[in-house]
Amino acid sequence: MNEPRPTRDGVAASRLQLPPGDWPTVLDALCERFPRVDRATWRERFARGRVLDAGGKPLDADAPYRAGAEIQYFREVADEPRIPFEERVLHVDRHLVVADKPHFLPVAPTGAFVRETLLGRLVRRLGNPDLVPLHRIDRLTAGLVLFSASRESRGAYQALFRERRIGKEYLALAPPLPALEFPRVYRSRLERGEPFFRMREAAGEPNSETRIEVVARGPGPWCYRLEPVTGRKHQLRVHMATLGAPIEGDPLYPDLRDPGPDDHARPLQLLARALEFDDPLDGRRRRFCSGRTLSPVPAGACGASSPRA
């Protein structure tokens, strides 16, 4: 079992095995591998103890290079934006943490976000560096995320997702589809598209499946309940767009909008509303529900029930 990575301010260190090369120092290698970070910045990170050896001991900027050695370093993003929405912690015990994520907050470090992540916030809030997300939802999606809080039971909970023994329910606001019959099951083959962060449907054996039903019909968007059987990237967003009902506020599907700052007034209308499963440790049936709603909300629909476990 790998040793836990050191953390600073709720952010775990990244690991790097040094590749073959003739650099005189680790600093020289990092400057060449990460050219967007200048040498002065790397030196400053060494001085602040942000570059470590495999055992977690800070390295000096003149530490000699040794191919095959492992180092650890803490990623930093200059002027990282603050996400002005707060997560809600619905459940905490020795093994599990359940959080209700707001729109726009990533689950784990990615791209321009290092500190401003659900994982980082929870580590700082709960003081538990062993937290690990058991699954992911998109940064633009709101709702439930389940975290392992203990290394000893992590594998048992990871198996729930790997073996599809956990029920996942989403709500979405999207245009009406009066010509289609519901409930229905939609299957397709999803592959990485262009640009690399988008998915596309392709010919071949289906590898994605979603159960879809209508919760409420109204004069504006309908409210749909989506139950993903598989967990492909952007699966729900692609399936709804292909059916002719792209989820409200989606900047990627069916067409890619020009990138720009987040429009907090127009979030993606997709909510990870519920998770339900038999607890692998004691067999108890557990169900967690988000306390969030989608907006605008069709009358009598798309609200969330009180969370329970």
C-alpha positions, 0 to 999 in steps of 0.5 A, a space after each residue: 500500500 502506498 504511503 499517504 502523501 503529505 498535505 499542505 492547506 488541504 492539498 496533497 503533494 504531487 508525485 514525480 519519478 525523475 526520468 532519465 536525463 543528465 540535468 545536474 540538479 532536480 531544480 534544472 529538471 523541473 525547470 525543463 519539465 514545467 517551462 511555464 514555471 520560471 526558475 525564480 519561482 521554482 527556487 522560491 518553492 524550494 526555499 519554502 519547503 514545497 519540493 520534497 524527497 520520497 520520504 517527505 523531507 524538503 529538498 534544497 534547490 541544489 539537490 543533485 539529480 538522480 534518475 529514477 528517484 521519486 520527488 513530491 511537490 506542491 502545485 500552486 496557481 497564481 491568482 487562483 479564483 475563489 469560488 463564491 459558493 459553499 459546500 454542505 457537509 451532510 454526513 460524517 463518520 469514521 469511514 464516510 463523508 458525504 458532501 453537497 457540492 455547489 456548482 462551479 467547485 471542482 471535486 479535486 485539483 485540476 487545471 487552474 484550481 488547486 486550493 479551491 476544490 471540494 476535497 481541499 475545503 473538506 480536508 481543511 474543515 474536517 482536519 482529515 488528510 486521508 479523505 479521498 473522493 470515491 467518485 467524481 462529478 463535473 465541476 459545473 454539476 452540483 450535488 452529492 459526492 461521497 468521500 472515503 475517510 479511512 484507508 482501512 475501509 476504502 476498498 470496500 466502498 470503492 467496490 460499490 462504484 466499480 461493481 455498480 452496486 450504488 444507485 445514483 439519481 440526478 435531476 436536470 432541467 432541459 427543453 421539452 421532448 413531447 415526441 418521445 415516450 418516457 421513461 426510456 433507456 438510452 445507450 450509446 458508445 462514448 469516446 473522447 472527442 475534440 477538443 480533448 475535454 469533450 466527449 462524442 458518440 461513435 459507432 460500435 458497441 454501447 459503453 454508456 447507459 442512462 435511464 431517463 424519465 420526466 418528473 414534471 412538464 411545464 411551459 418552460 424547461 421540463 424536469 428530468 430524472 436521470 439514473 446513470 447505469 454506467 459512469 462515463 465522462 459527461 455521459 448525462 450531458 451528451 445523452 440529453 443533447 443527443 436526444 435534442 434536449 441539452 441541459 440548460 446552461 451547458 457550455 459544451 453540448 451540443 455546441 462548444 461556447 467560447 471559453 470565458 469566466 464562469 457565469 455564476 448567474 447561469 449554472 449548469 442545471 444538473 444536480 446529483 440529487 441522491 445516492 443509495 446503497 447497502 453499506 458494505 461494512 454492516 449491510 445497512 441500507 443507506 440513502 443520502 439526498 441533496 438539499 439543493 434545488 434547480 432554478 427555475 424550478 417547475 412547480 412541484 418538481 425538482 426540489 430535494 427532500 431532506 437529507 437522511 442516512 
